[in-house]
Amino acid sequence: MKLDGTDRAVANFCKDTMWDNMSYGWDPIWFAPRLRGSIGSMPRESFYYLAMFILGSVARYTPELLLAVSSPKTEVGWNLERFLTAAERYFPHLMLRWWTDESLYF
């Protein structure tokens, strides 16, 4: 992709090649996705989907395992709470982006 120096060209380049922080603001922050070998990387939404699928399976089939770690005072509980907060906010956002092929901020 050739950049002609316009703001729109730079914005399109960032949208097509990088990840953003998905939070509306005046100072956008962009992240380069990690590439591993010739495989590349999975789409960003797939990480949330896989983690929610695994967590949902644990909650459905062995909920007693979550009872011990669900307290936010434990390290696992704290990480679990952070993940659930992020997934609740960003997974629908990523799905809307995928369906509309637009950079949406809300």
Secondary structure, DSSP 8 states (H G I E B T S, - for coil): ----S-HHHHHHHHHHH-EE-----SS--EE----BTTTB---HHHHHHHHHHHHHHHHHH-HHHHHHH-STTSHHHHHHHHHHHHHHHHHHHHHHHHHHTS----
